[in-house]
């Protein structure tokens, strides 16, 4: 988790510029939103709960966010940023030893993805579970994230055709259902255990030609 999400502002007068102060407060509020919701759920989480967890005043909260939903959406975006940061720290295309074979690249990225979800558990709960309770705006944002992940998976596997992209879409949808179920059960280790069988299944799909366009009918 970003260090700024755990930082408190210095007591008394300080020389921090206003934009840095607001960034620290925003990060603390987002982390508090994720932490409280992991325990109480979206519906039972109040702004007051978030303020107590973050150590931030109500006046400050409403200077940064319009509502609980606005804070939730910021925390949702932060969850995506943390996931991406962890993936980029683990898997870089130019890193020595990065596999060249598509399914092996998928295995590395998929394992890193599950590890990132397990490591950022409050944000993962918010990202995968509480989003359903937050309403249409949050669900639309989640759909957009899934579309981005699908495009990324196609890039990892070198897929260009419509049939291959459809297979990638199915893999992302199946993964979403599987990891969400583990998040509902508060089972990060069970989430990590999804990796080997899914990787093996994707290898079978690859060997069966499910990522390439079908040939002409005989």
Wavefront OBJ file of the C-alpha trace (Angstrom):
o trace
v 0.000 0.000 0.000
v 1.184 3.507 -0.729
v 3.027 5.112 2.196
v 0.913 8.256 1.850
v -2.206 6.289 2.785
v -0.679 5.667 6.231
v 0.830 9.114 6.804
v -0.635 11.660 9.171
v 0.037 15.332 8.706
v 2.561 16.840 11.139
v 0.977 18.420 14.228
v 0.863 22.198 14.328
v 2.255 24.374 11.552
v 4.078 22.664 8.725
v 5.615 23.599 5.400
v 3.822 21.044 3.235
v 2.283 22.586 0.107
v -1.548 22.468 -0.088
v -1.624 19.955 -2.938
v 0.534 17.509 -0.955
v -1.661 17.967 2.115
v -4.764 17.176 0.080
v -3.096 14.154 -1.529
v -2.193 12.728 1.885
v -5.716 13.328 3.183
v -7.287 11.813 0.056
v -5.121 8.697 0.320
v -5.920 8.303 4.009
v -9.650 8.603 3.337
v -9.505 6.081 0.498
v -7.587 3.601 2.653
v -10.051 4.162 5.506
v -13.016 3.617 3.181
v -11.551 0.305 2.015
v -10.684 -0.784 5.554
v -14.084 -0.010 7.065
v -15.988 -1.565 4.170
v -13.950 -4.740 4.438
v -15.388 -5.060 7.942
v -18.901 -3.577 7.658
v -19.854 -3.561 3.974
v -20.903 -0.590 1.853
v -24.435 -0.171 3.185
v -23.405 -0.120 6.855
v -20.368 2.117 6.380
v -20.992 5.756 7.236
v -18.940 8.850 6.521
v -18.378 9.103 10.280
v -16.834 5.595 10.288
v -14.420 6.677 7.571
v -13.525 9.901 9.392
v -12.706 8.040 12.595
v -10.549 5.497 10.758
v -8.702 8.153 8.748
v -8.303 10.711 11.543
v -9.627 13.407 9.200
v -12.262 16.058 9.945
v -15.720 16.130 8.379
v -14.936 19.553 6.917
v -11.862 18.122 5.198
v -13.825 15.141 3.881
v -16.423 17.330 2.198
v -13.762 19.626 0.812
v -12.300 16.631 -1.051
v -15.375 14.480 -1.728
v -19.026 15.250 -2.421
v -20.413 12.125 -0.739
v -19.710 8.628 0.514
v -20.142 7.356 -3.052
v -17.637 9.904 -4.346
v -15.094 8.682 -1.786
v -15.908 5.083 -2.688
v -15.256 5.767 -6.372
v -11.906 7.358 -5.518
v -11.031 4.304 -3.409
v -12.123 2.042 -6.278
v -9.758 3.896 -8.622
v -7.005 3.654 -5.997
v -7.532 -0.112 -5.830
v -6.934 -0.313 -9.574
v -3.800 1.845 -9.265
v -2.392 -0.365 -6.505
v -3.058 -3.480 -8.555
v -1.310 -1.975 -11.571
v 1.635 -0.781 -9.451
v 2.163 -4.257 -8.040
v 1.865 -5.896 -11.456
v 4.347 -3.491 -13.035
v 6.763 -4.052 -10.154
v 6.571 -7.802 -10.721
v 6.180 -8.158 -14.472
v 7.890 -5.910 -17.013
v 8.155 -6.893 -20.677
v 11.787 -5.731 -20.785
v 12.816 -7.478 -17.556
v 15.516 -10.181 -17.863
v 14.004 -13.643 -17.779
v 10.528 -12.556 -18.909
v 9.092 -15.582 -20.761
v 8.750 -15.268 -24.511
v 6.166 -18.006 -24.912
v 2.629 -16.526 -24.629
v 1.142 -18.973 -22.119
v 4.232 -18.728 -19.917
v 3.862 -14.929 -19.941
v 0.221 -15.396 -18.972
v 1.254 -17.674 -16.080
v 3.641 -15.048 -14.679
v 1.125 -12.213 -15.003
v -1.816 -14.241 -13.664
v 0.140 -15.348 -10.599
v 1.230 -11.751 -9.970
v -2.386 -10.588 -10.346
v -3.635 -13.038 -7.707
v -0.752 -12.171 -5.373
v -1.568 -8.466 -5.736
v -5.219 -9.057 -4.874
v -4.277 -11.111 -1.815
v -1.757 -8.496 -0.641
v -4.197 -5.552 -0.787
v -7.133 -7.299 0.860
v -9.292 -4.334 2.012
v -9.018 -2.750 -1.431
v -9.692 -6.135 -3.034
v -12.892 -6.530 -1.030
v -13.985 -3.053 -2.112
v -12.984 -3.689 -5.733
v -14.629 -7.111 -6.062
v -17.477 -7.260 -3.523
v -18.662 -3.879 -2.261
v -18.825 -2.479 -5.789
v -22.079 -4.433 -6.247
v -23.706 -2.485 -3.413
v -22.451 0.921 -4.558
v -24.846 1.215 -7.498
v -24.828 1.648 -11.296
v -21.958 4.151 -11.480
v -19.625 1.824 -9.621
v -20.699 -1.191 -11.676
v -20.089 0.734 -14.911
v -16.588 1.553 -13.664
v -16.022 -2.138 -12.874
v -17.114 -3.108 -16.389
v -14.612 -0.633 -17.803
v -11.831 -2.176 -15.712
v -12.744 -5.644 -16.981
v -12.610 -4.381 -20.574
v -9.122 -2.988 -19.909
v -7.996 -6.293 -18.389
v -9.375 -8.182 -21.397
v -7.390 -5.955 -23.765
v -4.273 -6.471 -21.639
v -4.715 -10.238 -21.698
v -5.016 -10.180 -25.489
v -1.751 -8.227 -25.660
v 0.024 -10.682 -23.350
v -1.053 -13.607 -25.520
v -0.481 -11.815 -28.819
v -4.130 -12.224 -29.803
v -5.433 -10.080 -32.660
v -8.533 -11.828 -34.045
v -12.126 -11.640 -32.850
v -12.269 -15.309 -31.793
v -9.172 -14.925 -29.612
v -10.475 -11.732 -28.031
v -13.727 -13.527 -27.217
v -11.753 -16.295 -25.498
v -9.856 -13.634 -23.503
v -13.184 -12.077 -22.504
v -14.418 -15.441 -21.242
v -11.238 -15.977 -19.212
v -11.567 -12.544 -17.595
v -15.261 -13.145 -16.804
v -14.511 -16.555 -15.284
v -11.628 -15.135 -13.251
v -13.827 -12.306 -11.986
v -16.434 -14.789 -10.749
v -13.823 -17.016 -9.096
v -11.870 -14.268 -7.316
v -15.067 -12.524 -6.210
v -16.273 -15.743 -4.565
v -12.994 -15.999 -2.618
v -13.253 -12.338 -1.622
v -16.795 -12.888 -0.320
v -15.431 -15.774 1.774
v -12.504 -13.639 3.033
v -10.115 -16.271 1.724
v -6.954 -14.689 0.253
v -5.047 -17.966 0.237
v -7.912 -19.659 -1.581
v -7.702 -16.843 -4.097
v -4.010 -17.529 -4.707
v -4.812 -21.227 -5.155
v -6.883 -20.401 -8.236
v -3.703 -19.824 -10.214
v -2.421 -23.304 -11.179
v -5.746 -24.751 -12.426
v -6.593 -21.615 -14.413
v -3.127 -21.503 -15.979
v -3.437 -25.185 -16.919
v -6.859 -24.529 -18.455
v -5.592 -21.581 -20.498
v -2.762 -23.793 -21.782
v -5.325 -26.358 -22.946
v -7.337 -23.615 -24.652
v -4.175 -22.413 -26.375
v -3.269 -25.909 -27.571
v -6.831 -26.385 -28.832
v -6.533 -23.271 -31.008
v -9.140 -21.254 -29.103
v -7.147 -18.035 -29.445
v -6.938 -18.121 -33.242
v -9.497 -17.552 -35.974
v -11.246 -20.714 -37.234
v -10.191 -21.914 -40.670
v -12.573 -22.022 -43.648
v -15.239 -24.706 -43.586
v -14.448 -27.783 -45.660
l 1 2 3 4 5 6 7 8 9 10 11 12 13 14 15 16 17 18 19 20 21 22 23 24 25 26 27 28 29 30 31 32 33 34 35 36 37 38 39 40 41 42 43 44 45 46 47 48 49 50 51 52 53 54 55 56 57 58 59 60 61 62 63 64 65 66 67 68 69 70 71 72 73 74 75 76 77 78 79 80 81 82 83 84 85 86 87 88 89 90 91 92 93 94 95 96 97 98 99 100 101 102 103 104 105 106 107 108 109 110 111 112 113 114 115 116 117 118 119 120 121 122 123 124 125 126 127 128 129 130 131 132 133 134 135 136 137 138 139 140 141 142 143 144 145 146 147 148 149 150 151 152 153 154 155 156 157 158 159 160 161 162 163 164 165 166 167 168 169 170 171 172 173 174 175 176 177 178 179 180 181 182 183 184 185 186 187 188 189 190 191 192 193 194 195 196 197 198 199 200 201 202 203 204 205 206 207 208 209 210 211 212 213 214 215 216 217 218
